[in-house]
Amino acid sequence: MLRQFFVFHGGWSPCLKSNSVCDNEGMGFGRSIRTTLEMIRWEHSVFALPFALTGAMLAARGIPPLRTLGWILLAMVSARSAAMAFNRLADARLDAANPRTANRALPAGLLSAKFVGGFTVLASAIFLAAAWRLNRLTLMLAPVVLVVLLGYSWTKRFTRWSHLVLGLALGIAPSAAWIAVRGSLDRRIVVLTAAVLLWVAGFDILYACQDFEHDRKVGLNSVPQAFGMRAAFGLARLFHLGMLALLLWMCALFSLGPIAYVGVALVAALLLYEHLIVSPADLSRMDAAFFTMNGVIAFVFFAAVATALFVHG
């Protein structure tokens, strides 16, 4: 099925000739797969996935049924893949004009717009199928989730607060996982959604500082472009303080015990380190702050909540 997809969209063609031709086309297929994975930055699923697992475990007060967990994982990965692919498609011209992003797959000509569009449709269909396999409410809400995930890509064109929309796109994860397990929504889990929203919005503001000059030049909206670099850093710190307050509140609402609070303390220390290694005058370690530290933060909090649930029930 995967090869048929690549055939249809021009990323790979079947081999009917010599072994050497087959080898070359096999290499082309492999390159297309690698380029696609790089395009959707699949390894950065660590941002939202641990929070989705946290929501699922809180809903089940332990490990959810493996069938449910499997469909949650498939829904998460496919939804994020659709969102990333659509973002690359929507931003192809903007990426081509930005020196920092000009080497991405679409502007560099490594993948076609037709292929990326087809990949987006395929990933969206898988997400809807996974939602259908979970329960009625997940299926009903799945189109709304897709609107948020795909709609984010256009927000920077008309609002400086696109960071909050991205935060919502990832923040949906724990509430969606809760619904997948319970078939209903509990307002307590919405507190975790709000915490993830502020966390993502804060680090996305920092990440947008890299494009401060470019965004001002071409008229793209962002907090750094609107208020300046120093104000952007200040707002990111406020968002992350708000995240910590919400995490503490969530731990209290679920009566998670001291282990979870230790997890929040570790998250606070990691956030502090993240803010110490970047500044308006030095963005050279932004990738370490954005990718490495945020991945660690997500897993640390998940591990703390999971341990608390096993210890305290």
Buried (B, 14 or more C-beta within 10 A) or exposed (E): EEEEBBEEBEBBEEBEEEEEEEEEBEEBBEEBBEBBEBBBBBEBBBBBBBBBBBBBBBBBEEBBEEEBBEBBBBBBBBBBBBBBBBBBBBBBEBBBBBEEBEEBBBBEEBBBEEBBBBBBEBBBEBBBBBBBBBBEBBBEBBEEBBEBBBBBBBBBEEBBBBBBBBBBBBBBBBBBBBBBBBEEBBEBBBBBBBBBBBBBBBBBBBBBBBBBEBBBEEEBBBBBBBBBBEBBBBBBBEBBBBBBBBBBBBBEBBEBBEBBBBBBBBBBEBBEBBBEEBBBEEBEBBEEBBBEBBBBBBBBBBBBBBBBBEEBE
